[in-house]
């Protein structure tokens, strides 16, 4: 159905329960609950289901962007606002005035752009020291917001955040994981966007036009860091956090490959070089390489 009829599949009690999940439980539950409300808002073509949640979230983000205080509700606010950015066309549903957000004159922008910029500002402030406990979750939220404002993902601030997040340091495995997850999700989203609407153009304020393929190409600057993380922890005593980092790196590598940003030969080298360096893995790696050489000989020639 469409309009309000589309939301009648669930009882009023069920919608009230979903509404409470946005604010009453863990931040991880806030995203799927907020996504349900975003679907309802889009079906009704009204901000009513999300407005109060979004107002509160935007106020927290704006305050933290202007002067970071470490508000304990920051992660929830970031996930709520980023989810609304991703799944709703906020510019058609609400306005900065309705959200009680003031923007300095000369910096006019849409709702999603203002939210994403505020989130960028908060994450940028935290990524300088690079040790804040909130940072991994906020980087992941930023990745969700970028799916609406893809062109902001290739600016200098975003490049610095991705670069720091992909630079492993002891104790920062979770930040690396979340940065890889954000990058992989964003690349997959942009690839799907390019496939569904051939070379769709994104309008950049005062900066001309940028196609999804161009945005993906600029995100390809992180290719080497991703391939480096595929080998994380292979040349020392294993730690519990090593395998999750490599798994996220593998997902990001696949997303780069799907976007056409990684040559198969480079991927083969990244996968097989560490395997042959490990005596326990060498025999299995040799069998896999032989099989691959029969199926795609041109791709394994560098090895």
C-alpha positions in Angstrom: 0.0 0.0 0.0 0.9 3.7 0.1 0.5 6.6 2.5 -0.8 5.9 6.0 -2.3 2.6 4.9 1.2 1.3 4.4 1.8 1.6 8.2 -1.4 -0.3 9.2 0.2 -3.7 8.8 1.4 -3.4 12.4 -0.8 -2.5 15.3 -0.5 0.8 17.1 1.0 -1.1 20.1 3.7 -2.5 17.8 4.6 0.9 16.4 4.7 2.3 19.9 7.1 -0.5 20.9 9.3 0.3 17.9 9.2 3.9 18.9 10.4 3.1 22.4 13.2 0.9 21.1 14.8 3.9 19.5 15.4 5.5 22.8 15.1 2.9 25.5 17.6 0.2 24.6 21.1 -0.2 23.3 22.4 2.0 20.4 22.6 -1.2 18.3 18.9 -1.6 18.5 18.3 2.1 17.8 19.3 1.7 14.2 16.9 -1.1 13.1 14.1 0.5 15.1 14.8 3.9 13.5 14.9 2.2 10.1 11.3 0.9 10.6 10.2 4.5 11.5 12.0 5.8 8.4 10.0 3.3 6.2 6.8 4.6 7.8 7.8 8.2 7.3 8.6 7.6 3.6 5.3 5.7 3.1 3.3 8.5 4.7 5.4 11.2 3.0 5.6 12.8 6.5 8.3 13.3 9.1 5.8 12.6 11.8 7.1 9.1 12.8 10.7 10.3 13.1 10.5 14.0 13.9 10.9 13.9 17.7 13.8 11.4 17.6 15.5 13.4 14.8 15.1 16.7 16.6 16.8 15.4 19.8 19.5 13.6 17.8 20.3 16.7 15.7 20.5 18.9 18.8 23.0 16.6 20.5 25.1 16.4 17.3 25.1 20.1 16.8 26.1 20.8 20.4 28.9 18.3 20.3 30.1 19.6 16.9 30.4 23.1 18.3 32.1 22.1 21.6 32.7 18.5 22.3 31.6 17.5 25.8 31.3 13.7 25.5 27.5 13.6 25.9 26.7 9.9 26.8 23.8 10.0 24.4 26.1 11.0 21.5 26.4 7.5 20.0 22.6 6.9 20.0 22.1 10.4 18.5 24.6 9.7 15.7 23.1 6.4 14.8 19.5 7.9 14.8 20.5 10.9 12.7 22.7 8.8 10.3 20.0 6.2 9.8 17.4 8.9 9.0 19.9 10.4 6.5 20.4 7.0 4.8 16.8 5.8 4.5 14.8 9.1 4.2 14.9 12.0 1.8 14.9 14.4 4.7 14.9 17.5 2.5 11.4 16.5 1.3 10.1 15.5 4.7 11.3 18.2 7.0 13.4 21.4 7.3 16.2 22.8 9.4 13.7 25.3 10.8 11.4 22.4 11.9 14.4 20.6 13.5 15.3 23.9 15.3 18.7 24.1 13.7 20.3 27.4 12.9 22.8 27.6 10.0 25.0 30.7 9.6 24.1 32.8 6.6 26.0 31.9 3.5 26.1 28.2 4.4 22.7 27.2 3.2 22.5 23.4 2.8 20.0 20.6 3.0 19.1 18.7 6.1 21.1 15.6 5.3 24.1 17.7 4.4 24.0 19.6 7.7 23.6 16.4 9.7 26.5 14.7 7.9 28.8 17.7 8.3 28.1 17.9 12.0 28.9 14.2 12.3 32.1 14.8 10.3 33.0 17.6 12.7 32.5 15.4 15.8 34.4 12.4 14.4 37.2 14.7 13.2 37.6 16.1 16.7 37.8 12.7 18.2 40.1 11.2 15.6 42.9 13.6 16.4 43.8 11.9 19.7 42.4 8.7 18.2 41.8 7.0 21.6 38.2 7.9 22.4 36.0 5.0 23.2 33.1 6.4 21.2 35.1 6.8 18.0 34.5 3.3 16.5 30.7 3.5 16.7 30.7 7.1 15.5 32.9 6.2 12.4 30.3 3.5 11.5 27.5 6.0 11.9 29.3 8.4 9.6 29.6 5.7 7.0 25.7 5.4 7.1 25.3 9.1 6.6 27.8 9.1 3.7 25.4 6.8 1.8 23.1 9.8 1.3 25.7 12.5 0.9 28.3 10.4 -1.0 30.3 13.4 -2.2 31.2 14.4 1.4 33.0 11.0 1.7 35.8 12.2 -0.6 36.5 15.5 1.1 39.7 16.2 3.0 38.1 15.6 6.4 36.6 12.3 5.4 39.9 11.2 3.8 41.8 12.0 7.1 39.2 10.0 9.2 39.4 7.0 6.9 43.2 7.2 6.8 43.6 7.3 10.5 41.0 4.6 11.0 42.9 2.2 8.6 46.3 2.9 10.3 46.5 0.1 12.9 47.9 0.9 16.3 47.9 -1.5 19.4 44.6 -1.3 21.2 42.7 0.2 18.2 41.6 -3.0 16.5 37.9 -2.1 17.0 38.4 1.3 15.3 40.1 -0.4 12.4 37.2 -2.9 12.1 34.5 -0.2 12.1 36.4 1.9 9.6 36.8 -1.1 7.3 33.1 -1.9 7.7 32.1 1.7 7.0 34.3 1.8 3.9 33.0 -1.5 2.5 29.4 -0.6 3.1 29.9 2.8 1.4 31.7 1.3 -1.6 28.9 -1.4 -2.0 26.3 1.3 -1.9 28.0 3.5 -4.5 28.6 0.5 -6.8 24.9 -0.4 -6.6 24.0 3.2 -7.2 26.1 3.2 -10.3 24.7 -0.1 -11.5 21.1 0.8 -11.0 21.2 4.3 -12.6 24.0 4.4 -15.2 26.5 7.1 -14.2 24.0 9.0 -12.0 25.3 12.5 -11.3 25.5 13.9 -7.8 25.2 17.6 -7.5 27.8 19.3 -5.4 27.1 22.8 -4.2 29.4 25.2 -6.1 31.6 22.2 -7.1 29.9 21.0 -10.3 29.0 17.3 -10.8 30.4 14.1 -9.5 29.4 10.6 -10.7 29.3 7.6 -8.4 32.2 6.1 -10.4 34.3 9.2 -9.7 33.4 9.0 -6.0 34.4 5.4 -5.9 37.6 6.1 -7.7 38.6 8.6 -5.0 37.7 6.1 -2.3 40.2 3.8 -4.0 43.0 5.8 -2.4 42.5 3.5 0.6 43.2 0.3 -1.5 46.8 -0.2 -0.2 45.8 0.2 3.4 43.0 -2.4 3.0 45.4 -4.9 1.4 47.9 -4.3 4.2 45.3 -5.1 6.8 44.5 -8.4 5.1 47.9 -9.6 6.5 47.3 -8.2 10.0 48.9 -10.3 12.7 50.1 -13.1 10.4 53.8 -12.5 11.3 53.6 -12.6 15.1 51.8 -14.5 17.8 48.1 -14.5 17.1 45.9 -12.2 19.2 42.1 -12.6 19.6 41.4 -9.3 17.6 43.5 -10.3 14.6 41.0 -12.5 12.8 38.1 -10.0 13.0 40.3 -7.3 11.5 41.3 -9.6 8.6 37.7 -10.6 8.0 36.6 -6.9 7.7 39.6 -6.2 5.5 38.5 -9.1 3.2 35.0 -7.6 3.0 36.5 -4.2 2.1 38.8 -5.8 -0.5 35.8 -7.5 -2.1 34.0 -4.1 -2.2 37.0 -2.5 -3.8 37.2 -5.3 -6.4 33.5 -5.1 -7.1 33.9 -1.3 -7.7 36.6 -2.0 -10.2 39.3 -0.4 -8.0 41.6 -3.4 -7.4 43.3 -5.5 -10.0 42.8 -9.3 -9.4 46.6 -9.8 -9.6 47.1 -7.4 -6.6 44.4 -9.3 -4.7 46.0 -12.6 -5.4 49.4 -11.3 -4.1 47.7 -9.9 -1.0 46.0 -13.2 -0.2 48.7 -15.7 -1.1 51.9 -14.0 0.0 51.2 -14.3 3.7 49.8 -17.8 3.3 53.0 -19.1 1.7 55.0 -17.4 4.5 53.2 -19.5 7.1 54.4 -23.1 7.1 51.1 -24.4 8.5 49.2 -22.8 5.6 51.7 -23.4 2.8 50.3 -26.7 1.6 46.7 -25.6 1.4 47.7 -22.3 -0.2 49.6 -24.2 -2.9 46.6 -26.4 -3.7 44.3 -23.3 -3.9 46.8 -21.5 -6.2 47.0 -24.5 -8.5 43.3 -24.6 -8.8 43.0 -20.9 -9.4 45.8 -21.1 -12.0 43.8 -23.6 -14.0 40.6 -21.5 -13.9 42.1 -17.9 -14.3 45.8 -18.3 -15.3 46.1 -14.6 -16.4 45.3 -13.4 -12.9 47.9 -15.5 -11.0 50.8 -14.8 -13.3 52.2 -12.2 -10.9 52.4 -14.8 -8.1 
